[in-house]
């Protein structure tokens, strides 16, 4: 799944770029989420998320 696609599911009322920036901020603020994602190879400006990364985000933030 694309990072921007997931970000827009969490932030449907704003544009893709702003939604992506917001989701990135949420990830950085949540240290446990950020650390868990880093263990899967997550980088700050990743464009495509693995199914595992998507599941980690959904488990941490809840369903979009």
N, C-alpha and C positions, 0 to 999 in steps of 0.2 A: 504494500500500500504506500502511496506517496505521502510524504510528511505533510505537504500542504493539504492534501485530501483529508487526512485525519484531523488536521488543525481546523479545517472548515466545519467538520462535524461537531467539534467542540465550540466553535465560534461562528455560527451560521449567518450572523447579521453583519459581519465585517468581511472585507476583501481577503483574498488568499494570502497575500503578503503579510498583512496585519495579523491575520489568524495564526500564521506560522510563527511570527515574532512573539505573539502571546503564548502559544504553546511552548516555545523554547524557554520563555521566562518562567513558566510554571515548572518546567523540568529542572531548570537551574535552581529555583527556590527550594524545591523538594529534593533535599540531599540524598535521601534513600532511593528515590526514583532515579536520580541522575547517576548515582553509583551503580545501581543495578543495570541501567542501560549501557553504561560504559563497559561493563563486563561482557556485553554482547557485541562490542565494536562500535557502539554509537559515537558519533562525532557531532560537533555543534551544528554544522551546516549540511547534514546528511539529507539527501533528497528522497531516498526510498527506504522504508522501514521493513525489517523482516517480520514475519508473523509473530515471532517471539517478542520483538520489541513492541509491536502493537499490543500484544497481550499484557506486557508489563505496564504499559501506559494505561490501558483500560483498567487493569487491576488496581492501579494506584489512584487514578482520577475518577473512576467510575465510568459507566457507559456514557458515550456522548449524547 
